[in-house]
């Protein structure tokens, strides 16, 4: 059975997945959630998107209304 190496350090994740941004990553978010907002342009085609703190702040502001509606529906 094959085993893959998993690293828990944030150093080898690379940079931010947003085109034009090379900062270190803070969060990893599913690609579909980032594509919904349309404000951030992605440069790679992975299933997960790595975001730096600045790009994550943009993502959070753009999805604030959606997140509040989801929490009210619980």
Phi and psi restraints in degrees (range 20) as a CNS / XPLOR table:
assign (resid 1 and name C) (resid 2 and name N)
       (resid 2 and name CA) (resid 2 and name C) 1.0 -83.0 20.0 2
assign (resid 2 and name N) (resid 2 and name CA)
       (resid 2 and name C) (resid 3 and name N) 1.0 141.1 20.0 2
assign (resid 2 and name C) (resid 3 and name N)
       (resid 3 and name CA) (resid 3 and name C) 1.0 -119.4 20.0 2
assign (resid 3 and name N) (resid 3 and name CA)
       (resid 3 and name C) (resid 4 and name N) 1.0 138.3 20.0 2
assign (resid 3 and name C) (resid 4 and name N)
       (resid 4 and name CA) (resid 4 and name C) 1.0 -105.0 20.0 2
assign (resid 4 and name N) (resid 4 and name CA)
       (resid 4 and name C) (resid 5 and name N) 1.0 148.7 20.0 2
assign (resid 4 and name C) (resid 5 and name N)
       (resid 5 and name CA) (resid 5 and name C) 1.0 -81.2 20.0 2
assign (resid 5 and name N) (resid 5 and name CA)
       (resid 5 and name C) (resid 6 and name N) 1.0 129.5 20.0 2
assign (resid 5 and name C) (resid 6 and name N)
       (resid 6 and name CA) (resid 6 and name C) 1.0 -117.0 20.0 2
assign (resid 6 and name N) (resid 6 and name CA)
       (resid 6 and name C) (resid 7 and name N) 1.0 124.8 20.0 2
assign (resid 6 and name C) (resid 7 and name N)
       (resid 7 and name CA) (resid 7 and name C) 1.0 -108.1 20.0 2
assign (resid 7 and name N) (resid 7 and name CA)
       (resid 7 and name C) (resid 8 and name N) 1.0 129.9 20.0 2
assign (resid 7 and name C) (resid 8 and name N)
       (resid 8 and name CA) (resid 8 and name C) 1.0 -92.3 20.0 2
assign (resid 8 and name N) (resid 8 and name CA)
       (resid 8 and name C) (resid 9 and name N) 1.0 -3.0 20.0 2
assign (resid 8 and name C) (resid 9 and name N)
       (resid 9 and name CA) (resid 9 and name C) 1.0 -82.5 20.0 2
assign (resid 9 and name N) (resid 9 and name CA)
       (resid 9 and name C) (resid 10 and name N) 1.0 150.8 20.0 2
assign (resid 9 and name C) (resid 10 and name N)
       (resid 10 and name CA) (resid 10 and name C) 1.0 -88.9 20.0 2
assign (resid 10 and name N) (resid 10 and name CA)
       (resid 10 and name C) (resid 11 and name N) 1.0 -0.3 20.0 2
assign (resid 10 and name C) (resid 11 and name N)
       (resid 11 and name CA) (resid 11 and name C) 1.0 -73.2 20.0 2
assign (resid 11 and name N) (resid 11 and name CA)
       (resid 11 and name C) (resid 12 and name N) 1.0 -36.8 20.0 2
assign (resid 11 and name C) (resid 12 and name N)
       (resid 12 and name CA) (resid 12 and name C) 1.0 -96.0 20.0 2
assign (resid 12 and name N) (resid 12 and name CA)
       (resid 12 and name C) (resid 13 and name N) 1.0 14.6 20.0 2
assign (resid 12 and name C) (resid 13 and name N)
       (resid 13 and name CA) (resid 13 and name C) 1.0 -75.2 20.0 2
assign (resid 13 and name N) (resid 13 and name CA)
       (resid 13 and name C) (resid 14 and name N) 1.0 -21.8 20.0 2
assign (resid 13 and name C) (resid 14 and name N)
       (resid 14 and name CA) (resid 14 and name C) 1.0 93.9 20.0 2
assign (resid 14 and name N) (resid 14 and name CA)
       (resid 14 and name C) (resid 15 and name N) 1.0 -159.6 20.0 2
assign (resid 14 and name C) (resid 15 and name N)
       (resid 15 and name CA) (resid 15 and name C) 1.0 -98.1 20.0 2
assign (resid 15 and name N) (resid 15 and name CA)
       (resid 15 and name C) (resid 16 and name N) 1.0 -172.0 20.0 2
assign (resid 15 and name C) (resid 16 and name N)
       (resid 16 and name CA) (resid 16 and name C) 1.0 -66.1 20.0 2
assign (resid 16 and name N) (resid 16 and name CA)
       (resid 16 and name C) (resid 17 and name N) 1.0 143.8 20.0 2
assign (resid 16 and name C) (resid 17 and name N)
       (resid 17 and name CA) (resid 17 and name C) 1.0 -85.0 20.0 2
assign (resid 17 and name N) (resid 17 and name CA)
       (resid 17 and name C) (resid 18 and name N) 1.0 0.9 20.0 2
assign (resid 17 and name C) (resid 18 and name N)
       (resid 18 and name CA) (resid 18 and name C) 1.0 -85.2 20.0 2
assign (resid 18 and name N) (resid 18 and name CA)
       (resid 18 and name C) (resid 19 and name N) 1.0 135.6 20.0 2
assign (resid 18 and name C) (resid 19 and name N)
       (resid 19 and name CA) (resid 19 and name C) 1.0 -67.1 20.0 2
assign (resid 19 and name N) (resid 19 and name CA)
       (resid 19 and name C) (resid 20 and name N) 1.0 133.9 20.0 2
assign (resid 19 and name C) (resid 20 and name N)
       (resid 20 and name CA) (resid 20 and name C) 1.0 90.0 20.0 2
assign (resid 20 and name N) (resid 20 and name CA)
       (resid 20 and name C) (resid 21 and name N) 1.0 0.3 20.0 2
assign (resid 20 and name C) (resid 21 and name N)
       (resid 21 and name CA) (resid 21 and name C) 1.0 -122.9 20.0 2
assign (resid 21 and name N) (resid 21 and name CA)
       (resid 21 and name C) (resid 22 and name N) 1.0 126.9 20.0 2
assign (resid 21 and name C) (resid 22 and name N)
       (resid 22 and name CA) (resid 22 and name C) 1.0 -122.9 20.0 2
assign (resid 22 and name N) (resid 22 and name CA)
       (resid 22 and name C) (resid 23 and name N) 1.0 23.0 20.0 2
assign (resid 22 and name C) (resid 23 and name N)
       (resid 23 and name CA) (resid 23 and name C) 1.0 -72.8 20.0 2
assign (resid 23 and name N) (resid 23 and name CA)
       (resid 23 and name C) (resid 24 and name N) 1.0 165.4 20.0 2
assign (resid 23 and name C) (resid 24 and name N)
       (resid 24 and name CA) (resid 24 and name C) 1.0 -73.4 20.0 2
assign (resid 24 and name N) (resid 24 and name CA)
       (resid 24 and name C) (resid 25 and name N) 1.0 152.1 20.0 2
assign (resid 24 and name C) (resid 25 and name N)
       (resid 25 and name CA) (resid 25 and name C) 1.0 -80.1 20.0 2
assign (resid 25 and name N) (resid 25 and name CA)
       (resid 25 and name C) (resid 26 and name N) 1.0 150.4 20.0 2
assign (resid 25 and name C) (resid 26 and name N)
       (resid 26 and name CA) (resid 26 and name C) 1.0 -117.6 20.0 2
assign (resid 26 and name N) (resid 26 and name CA)
       (resid 26 and name C) (resid 27 and name N) 1.0 -44.1 20.0 2
assign (resid 26 and name C) (resid 27 and name N)
       (resid 27 and name CA) (resid 27 and name C) 1.0 -133.0 20.0 2
assign (resid 27 and name N) (resid 27 and name CA)
       (resid 27 and name C) (resid 28 and name N) 1.0 158.5 20.0 2
assign (resid 27 and name C) (resid 28 and name N)
       (resid 28 and name CA) (resid 28 and name C) 1.0 -123.0 20.0 2
assign (resid 28 and name N) (resid 28 and name CA)
       (resid 28 and name C) (resid 29 and name N) 1.0 124.7 20.0 2
assign (resid 28 and name C) (resid 29 and name N)
       (resid 29 and name CA) (resid 29 and name C) 1.0 -128.2 20.0 2
assign (resid 29 and name N) (resid 29 and name CA)
       (resid 29 and name C) (resid 30 and name N) 1.0 147.4 20.0 2
assign (resid 29 and name C) (resid 30 and name N)
       (resid 30 and name CA) (resid 30 and name C) 1.0 -60.1 20.0 2
assign (resid 30 and name N) (resid 30 and name CA)
       (resid 30 and name C) (resid 31 and name N) 1.0 142.3 20.0 2
assign (resid 30 and name C) (resid 31 and name N)
       (resid 31 and name CA) (resid 31 and name C) 1.0 -60.7 20.0 2
assign (resid 31 and name N) (resid 31 and name CA)
       (resid 31 and name C) (resid 32 and name N) 1.0 -38.4 20.0 2
assign (resid 31 and name C) (resid 32 and name N)
       (resid 32 and name CA) (resid 32 and name C) 1.0 -62.2 20.0 2
assign (resid 32 and name N) (resid 32 and name CA)
       (resid 32 and name C) (resid 33 and name N) 1.0 -36.2 20.0 2
assign (resid 32 and name C) (resid 33 and name N)
       (resid 33 and name CA) (resid 33 and name C) 1.0 -68.2 20.0 2
assign (resid 33 and name N) (resid 33 and name CA)
       (resid 33 and name C) (resid 34 and name N) 1.0 -35.7 20.0 2
assign (resid 33 and name C) (resid 34 and name N)
       (resid 34 and name CA) (resid 34 and name C) 1.0 -75.1 20.0 2
assign (resid 34 and name N) (resid 34 and name CA)
       (resid 34 and name C) (resid 35 and name N) 1.0 -35.8 20.0 2
assign (resid 34 and name C) (resid 35 and name N)
       (resid 35 and name CA) (resid 35 and name C) 1.0 -67.5 20.0 2
assign (resid 35 and name N) (resid 35 and name CA)
       (resid 35 and name C) (resid 36 and name N) 1.0 -26.2 20.0 2
assign (resid 35 and name C) (resid 36 and name N)
       (resid 36 and name CA) (resid 36 and name C) 1.0 -63.1 20.0 2
assign (resid 36 and name N) (resid 36 and name CA)
       (resid 36 and name C) (resid 37 and name N) 1.0 -36.1 20.0 2
assign (resid 36 and name C) (resid 37 and name N)
       (resid 37 and name CA) (resid 37 and name C) 1.0 -78.1 20.0 2
assign (resid 37 and name N) (resid 37 and name CA)
       (resid 37 and name C) (resid 38 and name N) 1.0 -33.0 20.0 2
assign (resid 37 and name C) (resid 38 and name N)
       (resid 38 and name CA) (resid 38 and name C) 1.0 75.6 20.0 2
assign (resid 38 and name N) (resid 38 and name CA)
       (resid 38 and name C) (resid 39 and name N) 1.0 -1.1 20.0 2
assign (resid 38 and name C) (resid 39 and name N)
       (resid 39 and name CA) (resid 39 and name C) 1.0 -84.4 20.0 2
assign (resid 39 and name N) (resid 39 and name CA)
       (resid 39 and name C) (resid 40 and name N) 1.0 -25.5 20.0 2
assign (resid 39 and name C) (resid 40 and name N)
       (resid 40 and name CA) (resid 40 and name C) 1.0 -108.5 20.0 2
assign (resid 40 and name N) (resid 40 and name CA)
       (resid 40 and name C) (resid 41 and name N) 1.0 131.5 20.0 2
assign (resid 40 and name C) (resid 41 and name N)
       (resid 41 and name CA) (resid 41 and name C) 1.0 -98.6 20.0 2
assign (resid 41 and name N) (resid 41 and name CA)
       (resid 41 and name C) (resid 42 and name N) 1.0 126.0 20.0 2
assign (resid 41 and name C) (resid 42 and name N)
       (resid 42 and name CA) (resid 42 and name C) 1.0 -89.7 20.0 2
assign (resid 42 and name N) (resid 42 and name CA)
       (resid 42 and name C) (resid 43 and name N) 1.0 149.2 20.0 2
assign (resid 42 and name C) (resid 43 and name N)
       (resid 43 and name CA) (resid 43 and name C) 1.0 -107.8 20.0 2
assign (resid 43 and name N) (resid 43 and name CA)
       (resid 43 and name C) (resid 44 and name N) 1.0 -17.3 20.0 2
assign (resid 43 and name C) (resid 44 and name N)
       (resid 44 and name CA) (resid 44 and name C) 1.0 -122.4 20.0 2
assign (resid 44 and name N) (resid 44 and name CA)
       (resid 44 and name C) (resid 45 and name N) 1.0 175.9 20.0 2
assign (resid 44 and name C) (resid 45 and name N)
       (resid 45 and name CA) (resid 45 and name C) 1.0 -118.7 20.0 2
assign (resid 45 and name N) (resid 45 and name CA)
       (resid 45 and name C) (resid 46 and name N) 1.0 36.2 20.0 2
assign (resid 45 and name C) (resid 46 and name N)
       (resid 46 and name CA) (resid 46 and name C) 1.0 -79.5 20.0 2
assign (resid 46 and name N) (resid 46 and name CA)
       (resid 46 and name C) (resid 47 and name N) 1.0 162.6 20.0 2
assign (resid 46 and name C) (resid 47 and name N)
       (resid 47 and name CA) (resid 47 and name C) 1.0 -73.9 20.0 2
assign (resid 47 and name N) (resid 47 and name CA)
       (resid 47 and name C) (resid 48 and name N) 1.0 -30.5 20.0 2
assign (resid 47 and name C) (resid 48 and name N)
       (resid 48 and name CA) (resid 48 and name C) 1.0 -107.8 20.0 2
assign (resid 48 and name N) (resid 48 and name CA)
       (resid 48 and name C) (resid 49 and name N) 1.0 145.1 20.0 2
assign (resid 48 and name C) (resid 49 and name N)
       (resid 49 and name CA) (resid 49 and name C) 1.0 -114.7 20.0 2
assign (resid 49 and name N) (resid 49 and name CA)
       (resid 49 and name C) (resid 50 and name N) 1.0 128.5 20.0 2
assign (resid 49 and name C) (resid 50 and name N)
       (resid 50 and name CA) (resid 50 and name C) 1.0 -91.5 20.0 2
assign (resid 50 and name N) (resid 50 and name CA)
       (resid 50 and name C) (resid 51 and name N) 1.0 128.0 20.0 2
assign (resid 50 and name C) (resid 51 and name N)
       (resid 51 and name CA) (resid 51 and name C) 1.0 -120.3 20.0 2
assign (resid 51 and name N) (resid 51 and name CA)
       (resid 51 and name C) (resid 52 and name N) 1.0 140.3 20.0 2
assign (resid 51 and name C) (resid 52 and name N)
       (resid 52 and name CA) (resid 52 and name C) 1.0 -80.9 20.0 2
assign (resid 52 and name N) (resid 52 and name CA)
       (resid 52 and name C) (resid 53 and name N) 1.0 177.9 20.0 2
assign (resid 52 and name C) (resid 53 and name N)
       (resid 53 and name CA) (resid 53 and name C) 1.0 -65.8 20.0 2
assign (resid 53 and name N) (resid 53 and name CA)
       (resid 53 and name C) (resid 54 and name N) 1.0 -36.0 20.0 2
assign (resid 53 and name C) (resid 54 and name N)
       (resid 54 and name CA) (resid 54 and name C) 1.0 -69.4 20.0 2
assign (resid 54 and name N) (resid 54 and name CA)
       (resid 54 and name C) (resid 55 and name N) 1.0 -45.3 20.0 2
assign (resid 54 and name C) (resid 55 and name N)
       (resid 55 and name CA) (resid 55 and name C) 1.0 -69.8 20.0 2
assign (resid 55 and name N) (resid 55 and name CA)
       (resid 55 and name C) (resid 56 and name N) 1.0 -33.4 20.0 2
assign (resid 55 and name C) (resid 56 and name N)
       (resid 56 and name CA) (resid 56 and name C) 1.0 -65.9 20.0 2
assign (resid 56 and name N) (resid 56 and name CA)
       (resid 56 and name C) (resid 57 and name N) 1.0 -36.2 20.0 2
assign (resid 56 and name C) (resid 57 and name N)
       (resid 57 and name CA) (resid 57 and name C) 1.0 -63.7 20.0 2
assign (resid 57 and name N) (resid 57 and name CA)
       (resid 57 and name C) (resid 58 and name N) 1.0 -40.7 20.0 2
assign (resid 57 and name C) (resid 58 and name N)
       (resid 58 and name CA) (resid 58 and name C) 1.0 -63.0 20.0 2
assign (resid 58 and name N) (resid 58 and name CA)
       (resid 58 and name C) (resid 59 and name N) 1.0 -43.4 20.0 2
assign (resid 58 and name C) (resid 59 and name N)
       (resid 59 and name CA) (resid 59 and name C) 1.0 -61.8 20.0 2
assign (resid 59 and name N) (resid 59 and name CA)
       (resid 59 and name C) (resid 60 and name N) 1.0 -44.3 20.0 2
assign (resid 59 and name C) (resid 60 and name N)
       (resid 60 and name CA) (resid 60 and name C) 1.0 -63.5 20.0 2
assign (resid 60 and name N) (resid 60 and name CA)
       (resid 60 and name C) (resid 61 and name N) 1.0 -41.7 20.0 2
assign (resid 60 and name C) (resid 61 and name N)
       (resid 61 and name CA) (resid 61 and name C) 1.0 -66.0 20.0 2
assign (resid 61 and name N) (resid 61 and name CA)
       (resid 61 and name C) (resid 62 and name N) 1.0 -36.6 20.0 2
assign (resid 61 and name C) (resid 62 and name N)
       (resid 62 and name CA) (resid 62 and name C) 1.0 -73.3 20.0 2
assign (resid 62 and name N) (resid 62 and name CA)
       (resid 62 and name C) (resid 63 and name N) 1.0 -27.2 20.0 2
assign (resid 62 and name C) (resid 63 and name N)
       (resid 63 and name CA) (resid 63 and name C) 1.0 -104.9 20.0 2
assign (resid 63 and name N) (resid 63 and name CA)
       (resid 63 and name C) (resid 64 and name N) 1.0 11.2 20.0 2
assign (resid 63 and name C) (resid 64 and name N)
       (resid 64 and name CA) (resid 64 and name C) 1.0 -61.7 20.0 2
assign (resid 64 and name N) (resid 64 and name CA)
       (resid 64 and name C) (resid 65 and name N) 1.0 -44.0 20.0 2
assign (resid 64 and name C) (resid 65 and name N)
       (resid 65 and name CA) (resid 65 and name C) 1.0 -64.4 20.0 2
assign (resid 65 and name N) (resid 65 and name CA)
       (resid 65 and name C) (resid 66 and name N) 1.0 -42.1 20.0 2
assign (resid 65 and name C) (resid 66 and name N)
       (resid 66 and name CA) (resid 66 and name C) 1.0 -62.6 20.0 2
assign (resid 66 and name N) (resid 66 and name CA)
       (resid 66 and name C) (resid 67 and name N) 1.0 -42.5 20.0 2
assign (resid 66 and name C) (resid 67 and name N)
       (resid 67 and name CA) (resid 67 and name C) 1.0 -66.3 20.0 2
assign (resid 67 and name N) (resid 67 and name CA)
       (resid 67 and name C) (resid 68 and name N) 1.0 -38.1 20.0 2
assign (resid 67 and name C) (resid 68 and name N)
       (resid 68 and name CA) (resid 68 and name C) 1.0 -68.9 20.0 2
assign (resid 68 and name N) (resid 68 and name CA)
       (resid 68 and name C) (resid 69 and name N) 1.0 -37.6 20.0 2
assign (resid 68 and name C) (resid 69 and name N)
       (resid 69 and name CA) (resid 69 and name C) 1.0 -65.6 20.0 2
assign (resid 69 and name N) (resid 69 and name CA)
       (resid 69 and name C) (resid 70 and name N) 1.0 -37.5 20.0 2
assign (resid 69 and name C) (resid 70 and name N)
       (resid 70 and name CA) (resid 70 and name C) 1.0 -66.4 20.0 2
assign (resid 70 and name N) (resid 70 and name CA)
       (resid 70 and name C) (resid 71 and name N) 1.0 -40.1 20.0 2
assign (resid 70 and name C) (resid 71 and name N)
       (resid 71 and name CA) (resid 71 and name C) 1.0 -71.1 20.0 2
assign (resid 71 and name N) (resid 71 and name CA)
       (resid 71 and name C) (resid 72 and name N) 1.0 -29.9 20.0 2
assign (resid 71 and name C) (resid 72 and name N)
       (resid 72 and name CA) (resid 72 and name C) 1.0 -73.0 20.0 2
assign (resid 72 and name N) (resid 72 and name CA)
       (resid 72 and name C) (resid 73 and name N) 1.0 -27.3 20.0 2
assign (resid 72 and name C) (resid 73 and name N)
       (resid 73 and name CA) (resid 73 and name C) 1.0 -80.1 20.0 2
assign (resid 73 and name N) (resid 73 and name CA)
       (resid 73 and name C) (resid 74 and name N) 1.0 -4.8 20.0 2
